[in-house]
Amino acid sequence: MLAISEAAAGAPADVCLLVEGTYPYVAGGVSAWVHDIIKGHPELRFSVFNIGSRAGVYGPPSYVLPDNVTRLHQTYCSELETTPLAGAARARLDGEIRAFRRRGRSRLQRSRVLAAIRRLSLETGGGDDRLLEDLACGDLSVGQFLHGRETFDLLAEIAEEVAPQASFLDLFWHLRAIYVPILRLLPAAAPPARCYHTVSTGYAGLCGAVFSLRTGRPLIVTEHGIYSRERNMDLARASWIKDQPDAGDAILVGAKPSPLRDLWSRSFRALSQLAYRRASRIVTLSDVNRARQIADGALASKISIVPNGVDVPPSNGGSGVPGPPAPAMSHGSQEWQEWQQWNDGRALRVGFVGRVVPIKDVISFIQACNLAMADVALDVRIIGPTGEDPAYVCRCLTLVETLGLASSVVFTGPRPAHLIYSDLDVVVLTSFSEGQPLVILEAYAAALPVIATDVGACREMIEGRSAPDRFLGPSGVVTRVGTAGETAAALVRLARDPALRRRLGMAGRKRVLGFYRRQDMIDSYRGLYRDMVSQ
Amino acid sequence: MSLEPQATVTARASLLPLLLATCLDGLALVVLVSGRGAASSWIAPAALHLIAFGAAGLGTQAGRSQRALMAALTLTLPLLGAPVAMVALRTRRRGEVGEVLAREAPEKRSLTVADVRRLTDGLSASESLMSGSPDEKTATVGMLTRHPDAESIALLRRAVATGDADVAMEAALALEDLGAQLEVAAAAAHQELDGNPGFERALADADMLATAVHSGLPDASVIARLVADARRGYERAVSLCPRLLREIARRRARLELDAQGT
């Protein structure tokens, strides 16, 4: 455990935020949200419980912890990488293993954690309070799990029941990889807090549920992306899970989920269900996510939707300075005519704002711009950090070069938000996966229309969620993922129709003012924290 | 359209008949020497040599021409004929080029009972993507990704275009992964072709690129580059082994047709 500040270490925090490998080490996304939440509640004392994979993976913190953070707890769930032992060290380990078996035999037969692991592996019902209680008692160490005879018997049972055709050795390594992180986390002491707030399910959700059970303090679960679904997507693409050989011609027969992938998937779903079950309140960002949580076993009555929010700067309406369309302009006015003239004959300024990584599908964005440039002039900026995946950045640069777009597509690197949007006409998002992107809200705040793929909450952010929201009309165009053609068509349409751009941009600004204000989000959590802390 | 090449060499013949023939000829020599030139002593060795000739021609795994070669050599060169035949049939590099082509033929696995059950019980991949459970859809996308031939790519593209939002996203991600893998492989092939590789490498690179073009995976913007590199590979392969011009020309023709189609 690493204490950043010992100022108030003795007193319990009001809220213990549990995060998985993000805050304060990784910039953006959930980390930015956590930082915002902490800063938005200066009257509350927070502690942060960060679950990392292994020591040394993370660099220095990306955020300076606000003064109201009393403590940063750091724990790791992955095994340390060790070299195989030989000679005397190996003999000593063998001796320890034999001792484990002798000591553990009688105790392991009654191990509640092992019983819980059995249920997690073999049952699909989602568990009950007993399951969490069994896990929370923490009566099984990693050593006992890895070397106990009862574990081996359980492994044989799981192999017989779940994956009779899979390699036994593979099954062993998969079960080890699934459960060792859990066993490493279960003994962690609960940080003293009046309530626990986990910012995802998964391992953080499990720790939150266990801490809540042990201390009797309430648990809040906030999910931006749906953890079990995101892990399922990772699992579907994972090449390290061996599948049964497919029939000769793949096209003939659809696939059933492989037992090993299914085992992983079931374990992640079970972790989500444990957190949902223990949580007093579950918060998510959108109706889409809410539906997924319910499908994963969350009680609908516990779920509330608190969208992300941004600060909305005052409009530049009436300033007379050409720039983004101002809400105050009325059709036919002098400002309107100036604005029309300003638009005539110039390239549409298109911005992609985000990290240059595969999940953002920058490749499709570049292809879309290439297609659109056959019909209209575009001035394209890709605004965001390029250091995370150099190989992907290289692919994007090569594509830009191959397509001969080097003069019109510029990678600007990251820029402060207030400098980004005043220089754009349209913001495009081609991501494969999103929760509720702040980029869209920031674009709306600047009265810019958005073209975004139909992922996460993007559709309801563009077309409206509730009836009053939908009444405002669309504030952009929704396209299918991975379809550069649709994005290009939307770009051409917006480039040719400045009035449409203005209409969409104004709807976006009204939308963000009405439904996505940062202060509203902070106030919602303030009420939630007040209820939980006072319990 | 299959890229499966015609096998240009048959399975390698077993050497057992030739070993047997050599032993019989050796025995005949022993009998001949121990007979000390008596007229009757020629009969047994002659009989043994004839048996060796018959044995050499009996290689059941060998092709007709190989059996004829073994028998002829054994008959005309007593004792030495069979070892010469062995050397002739086992000479390395003799069939190297043909073997390269043959090796590339995808291994056809016969259906197992489990496969048949899947064929009869399960939905087709297309149906599974459209109407399977979420887990089945995800598993089918994964399976198509592991078999990225033209049909799989077409199905993934169809899922992107017409599937529900979740399956469209998974299929789009799968296509992105495959595209990234292809770009890495294509860049490596480009570099290898710049370095004037040997026949095997040039042909393998050209085939890999041609298969990618055929699959419909690469975007139109990069097809021209891939086709140009594949052409270079085939030209290099032909220059190194002109006698395979016909086979390589067939593959090149497929490449050109695919390139026109895109």
Interface residues (C-beta under 8 A of the other chain):
Chain A: Q165 N232 M233 A236 R237 D243 Q244 P245 D246 A247 G248 A250 I251 L252 V253 G254 A255 K256 P257 S258 R261 D262 S265 P358 D361 I363 Q367 N370 A391 Y392 R395 T398 L399 T402 L403 F432 S433 D454 V455 R480 V481 G482 T483
Chain B: K108 R109 S110 L111 A114 D115 R118 L119 G122 L123 S124 A125 S126 E127 S128 L129 G132 D135 E136 T138 A139 T140 V141 G142 M143 L144 T145 R146 H147 D149 E151 S152 L155 V160 A161 A165 A168 M169 E170 A171 A172 L173 A174 L175 E176 D177 G179 A180 E183 V184 D219 S221 V222 R225
